């Protein structure tokens, strides 16, 4: 499962590199980068709750396989359009939305499947290892993608991403884990309400989900607007963007390895909030740096802080959740965690156009540090976990 997901993630980051550069090149408008990210993430806000109910009612493997086929088809369609010189920005935006729809159903199923593959005491390590594969791909993918774009062209990045989904489909087909849904019959709406009630009645769950939303709202836009920093701040091309993306990914791998290494640490809530404050400070510092090398160092540590705090929050949510509710609870978590990305990208994109990328990202970092401080020193329910 890990190998299949890692292979697919490498392909995804190859396409992300090519797609971001292509959108900026075709549109000449940084706002379109934010819009592309928004359209890729907003279906998760709209449809994840439904996806969570479906994940608790069906074999999660089959739901995941269907999700992979949709994403594979979108990648190959963009490959054909680009190869025939017919691609336009609106084609890319539409495919981003369709991929987001597939992820809205696949995401809860994937997150609900992981805890069934490991023992409870190993769950934090498993989540961290899953973060390692994703962020290892974030290092390898842009490097391969940058070389592929330079030597063969962007069309190969899209095509190879399409092929990479086959690895996930094969690994899911070989998996022996089976999920037997509950015999209890409810309407779709009642099942969703049950999941939301579970979230609201569990101690600190609402605060954890709110923090996850704010973390992606304010923290993730840094990664989405790295092309603007590469092009406008450091006066570099696609190779410079590839380096920045890879450095951020290497930091994330380092952060995930640390979380996996420390295992079932005590005071998870307090550690998470301290990491959130550190992340905000690092983002603000990166925004004001004019040195490419210092910026790379800051980006490396920020990537580590981002993924470490994500792994800690996710493990806390998973440990509180029961298996029969896992699909629905993780869908609510997905709405918050992934929902912050499109909103943050859209707002930040508008601020970048109105002011500048460094100022907009610096404000995000400062707000993130303030929010982490509030939950650490004032509203301490999460800090006590």
C-alpha positions in Angstrom: 0.0 0.0 0.0 2.8 2.4 0.9 4.8 1.6 -2.3 1.7 2.1 -4.5 0.8 5.4 -2.9 4.4 6.7 -3.1 4.6 5.9 -6.8 1.3 7.7 -7.5 2.4 10.7 -5.3 5.6 11.0 -7.3 3.5 11.2 -10.5 1.1 13.7 -8.9 4.0 16.1 -7.9 5.4 15.8 -11.4 2.1 17.0 -12.8 1.8 19.7 -10.0 5.1 21.2 -11.1 4.2 21.2 -14.8 0.6 22.3 -14.2 1.5 25.3 -11.9 4.1 26.5 -14.4 1.7 25.9 -17.3 -1.2 27.8 -15.7 1.1 30.8 -14.9 2.6 30.7 -18.4 -0.7 30.5 -20.2 -2.6 33.1 -18.1 0.2 35.5 -17.0 -1.9 35.9 -13.9 -0.9 34.7 -10.4 -4.6 34.7 -9.4 -5.1 31.8 -11.8 -2.7 29.7 -9.6 -5.0 30.4 -6.7 -8.1 29.6 -8.7 -6.6 26.3 -10.0 -5.8 25.3 -6.4 -9.3 26.4 -5.3 -11.1 24.3 -7.9 -8.9 21.3 -7.0 -9.8 21.5 -3.3 -13.4 22.9 -3.2 -15.0 19.5 -4.1 -13.6 18.1 -0.9 -15.5 20.7 1.0 -18.7 20.1 -1.0 -18.7 16.3 -1.2 -16.4 14.8 1.5 -19.3 14.3 4.0 -21.1 12.2 1.4 -17.8 10.4 0.6 -17.5 9.6 4.3 -20.9 8.0 4.5 -20.2 6.0 1.4 -16.9 4.9 2.9 -18.8 3.5 6.0 -21.3 1.7 3.8 -19.1 0.0 1.1 -15.8 -1.9 0.7 -13.3 0.9 1.0 -10.9 -0.7 -1.4 -13.4 -0.6 -4.3 -14.2 3.1 -3.6 -10.5 3.9 -3.7 -10.0 2.0 -7.0 -12.9 4.0 -8.6 -11.3 7.2 -7.4 -7.9 6.3 -8.9 -9.5 5.5 -12.3 -11.2 9.0 -12.4 -7.8 10.7 -11.6 -6.0 8.5 -14.2 -8.5 9.5 -16.9 -8.1 13.2 -16.1 -4.3 13.0 -16.3 -4.4 11.2 -19.7 -7.0 13.7 -21.1 -4.7 16.6 -20.3 -1.8 14.7 -21.8 -3.7 14.4 -25.1 -4.8 18.1 -25.1 -1.2 19.3 -24.4 0.3 16.9 -26.9 -2.0 18.2 -29.6 -1.5 21.9 -28.6 -5.2 22.3 -27.8 -4.9 22.9 -24.0 -6.3 26.0 -22.5 -6.4 27.3 -18.9 -10.1 26.3 -18.6 -9.3 22.7 -19.5 -6.8 22.5 -16.6 -9.3 24.2 -14.3 -12.0 21.7 -15.2 -9.7 18.7 -14.7 -8.6 20.0 -11.3 -12.3 20.1 -10.3 -12.9 16.5 -11.4 -9.8 15.3 -9.7 -11.0 17.1 -6.5 -14.4 15.3 -6.8 -12.6 11.9 -7.0 -10.5 12.8 -4.0 -13.6 13.8 -2.0 -14.7 10.2 -2.1 -11.3 8.5 -2.0 -9.8 10.6 0.8 -12.1 9.4 3.7 -11.9 5.8 2.4 -8.1 5.9 2.4 -7.8 7.5 5.9 -10.4 5.0 7.3 -8.4 2.1 5.8 -5.0 2.9 7.4 -6.0 2.2 11.0 -7.2 -1.3 10.0 -3.7 -2.2 8.7 -1.9 -1.5 12.0 -2.3 -1.9 15.8 -3.6 1.0 17.8 -0.2 1.7 19.5 1.4 1.9 16.0 -1.1 4.3 14.5 0.9 7.6 15.0 3.9 5.8 13.4 1.7 4.6 10.5 0.3 8.1 9.9 3.9 9.6 10.0 5.1 6.9 7.5 2.2 7.8 5.2 3.3 11.4 5.5 6.9 10.3 4.6 5.8 8.6 1.4 3.8 11.7 0.3 6.6 14.1 1.1 9.3 11.9 -0.2 7.4 12.0 -3.4 7.3 15.8 -3.0 11.1 15.8 -3.2 11.5 13.2 -5.9 8.5 14.3 -8.1 9.6 17.9 -8.7 13.2 16.9 -9.4 12.1 14.3 -12.0 9.4 16.7 -13.2 11.9 19.5 -13.6 14.3 17.3 -15.6 11.4 15.9 -17.6 10.0 19.3 -18.5 13.5 20.5 -19.5 14.4 17.5 -21.6 11.0 16.1 -22.9 8.4 18.8 -22.2 5.4 19.2 -19.9 3.3 16.6 -21.7 5.5 13.8 -20.3 4.8 15.0 -16.7 1.0 14.6 -17.3 1.4 11.3 -19.1 3.7 9.7 -16.4 1.3 10.8 -13.7 -1.5 9.0 -15.5 0.6 5.8 -15.5 1.5 6.2 -11.8 -2.1 5.6 -10.7 -1.8 2.0 -12.0 0.6 1.3 -9.1 -2.1 2.3 -6.5 -4.8 0.2 -8.3 -2.5 -2.9 -8.3 -1.6 -2.5 -4.6 -5.3 -2.1 -3.6 -6.2 -5.2 -5.7 -3.6 -7.2 -3.7 -4.8 -6.0 -0.3 -6.5 -8.6 1.8 -8.2 -6.3 4.2 -12.0 -6.2 4.0 -14.4 -3.8 5.7 -17.8 -5.1 6.6 -20.3 -2.3 6.9 -22.8 -2.1 9.7 -26.2 -3.7 9.0 -27.9 -0.6 10.5 -29.9 1.2 7.8 -30.1 5.0 7.8 -30.7 7.6 5.2 -27.6 9.4 3.8 -28.6 12.6 5.7 -29.0 10.8 9.0 -25.6 9.1 8.7 -24.0 12.5 8.0 -25.7 13.9 11.1 -24.6 11.0 13.2 -21.0 11.7 12.2 -21.3 15.4 13.0 -22.8 14.5 16.4 -19.9 12.2 17.2 -17.5 15.0 16.4 -19.4 17.5 18.6 -19.7 15.2 21.6 -16.0 14.1 21.7 -13.8 16.2 23.9 -11.5 18.6 22.0 -12.5 17.1 18.6 -14.0 20.3 17.4 -11.0 22.3 18.4 -8.6 19.9 16.6 -10.7 20.1 13.4 -10.8 23.9 13.6 -7.0 24.1 14.1 -6.5 21.8 11.1 -8.7 24.2 9.0 -6.6 27.2 10.1 -3.3 25.4 9.5 -4.1 24.7 5.9 -5.9 28.1 5.3 -2.8 30.0 6.4 0.1 27.6 6.0 -0.4 25.7 2.7 -0.6 28.8 0.4 3.1 29.2 0.9 3.6 26.1 -1.3 1.0 27.1 -3.8 2.7 30.4 -4.5 6.3 29.2 -4.7 6.2 29.8 -8.5 5.6 33.5 -7.8 8.6 33.7 -5.4 10.8 31.8 -7.9 9.8 34.1 -10.8 9.3 37.5 -9.2 11.4 37.5 -6.1 14.4 35.3 -7.0 14.2 35.9 -10.8 14.5 32.2 -11.6 12.8 29.9 -14.0 11.1 26.5 -13.6 14.3 25.0 -12.3 14.3 27.5 -9.4 10.7 26.6 -8.6 11.6 22.9 -8.7 14.4 23.5 -6.2 12.1 25.3 -3.8 9.4 22.7 -4.0 12.0 19.9 -3.5 13.5 21.6 -0.4 10.1 22.0 1.1 9.4 18.3 0.5 12.7 17.3 2.0 11.9 19.3 5.1 8.5 17.5 5.3 10.2 14.1 5.0 12.5 15.1 7.9 9.5 16.2 10.0 7.6 13.0 9.3 10.7 10.8 10.1 11.0 12.6 13.5 7.4 12.0 14.3 7.6 8.4 13.3 10.8 8.0 15.3 9.5 9.4 18.6 6.5 7.2 18.4 3.6 7.5 20.9 4.8 10.8 22.5 3.1 12.3 25.6 1.5 15.8 25.5 0.7 15.5 21.8 -1.6 18.6 21.9 1.0 20.9 23.4 3.7 19.7 21.0 1.3 20.3 18.1 0.6 23.9 19.1 4.3 24.7 19.6 5.0 23.3 16.1 2.1 25.5 14.7 3.7 28.6 16.3 7.1 27.7 14.9 5.5 27.2 11.4 4.0 30.7 11.5 7.3 32.3 12.4 9.2 30.5 9.7 6.6 31.4 7.0 6.9 35.1 7.9 10.7 34.9 7.9 10.7 33.2 4.5 8.5 36.0 3.1 11.0 38.7 4.1 14.1 36.8 3.0 15.9 38.1 -0.1 18.6 35.4 -0.1 17.7 32.3 -2.1 19.9 30.1 0.1 18.5 31.4 3.4 15.0 31.1 2.0 15.7 27.4 1.1 16.9 26.8 4.7 13.7 28.4 6.2 11.5 26.5 3.7 13.2 23.3 4.8 12.4 23.8 8.5 8.9 25.1 7.7 8.2 21.9 5.7 9.3 19.9 8.7 7.0 21.9 11.1 4.0 21.7 8.7 4.1 17.9 8.3 4.9 17.2 11.9 2.0 19.2 13.2 -0.3 17.6 10.5 0.7 14.1 11.6 0.2 14.9 15.3 -3.3 16.4 14.7 -4.3 13.5 12.4 -3.2 10.9 15.0 -5.1 12.6 17.8 -8.3 12.6 15.6 -7.8 9.0 14.6 -7.2 7.8 18.2 -10.4 9.5 19.5 -12.5 7.9 16.6 -14.2 4.5 16.6 -13.9 2.3 13.5 -17.6 2.2 12.6 -17.6 6.1 12.6 -14.2 6.5 11.0 -15.2 7.2 7.4 -17.7 9.9 8.5 -15.4 11.5 11.1 -12.5 11.6 8.7 -14.7 13.1 6.1 -15.5 16.0 8.5 -11.8 16.3 9.2 -11.1 16.3 5.5 -13.7 19.1 4.9 -11.8 21.2 7.5 -8.2 20.2 6.6 -8.6 20.2 2.8 -11.2 23.0 2.9 -8.7 25.5 4.2 -6.6 25.0 1.1 -8.9 26.4 -1.6 -10.2 29.2 0.6 -6.6 30.2 1.6 -5.3 29.9 -2.0 -8.1 32.1 -3.3 -7.8 34.8 -0.6 -4.0 34.7 -0.8 -4.1 34.9 -4.6 -6.2 38.0 -4.5 -3.9 39.6 -1.8 -0.8 38.7 -3.9 -2.3 40.6 -6.9 -3.3 43.6 -4.7 -0.1 43.8 -2.7 2.8 41.3 -3.2 3.5 37.6 -2.6 6.0 38.3 0.3 3.5 40.6 2.1 0.5 38.3 1.7 2.4 35.2 2.8 4.0 37.1 5.8 0.5 38.0 7.0 -0.5 34.4 6.8 2.5 33.4 8.9 1.9 36.0 11.6 -1.8 35.0 11.9 -0.8 31.3 12.2 1.7 32.0 15.0 -1.0 34.1 16.9 -3.6 31.3 16.6 -1.2 28.7 17.9 -0.3 30.9 20.8 -4.1 31.4 21.6 -4.7 27.7 21.8 -1.5 27.0 23.7 -1.9 29.7 26.4 -5.6 30.7 26.5 -8.0 28.1 25.1 -6.0 25.1 26.5 -8.3 22.1 25.8 -6.1 20.8 22.9 -2.9 21.6 24.9 -4.0 19.2 27.6 -4.3 16.2 25.2 
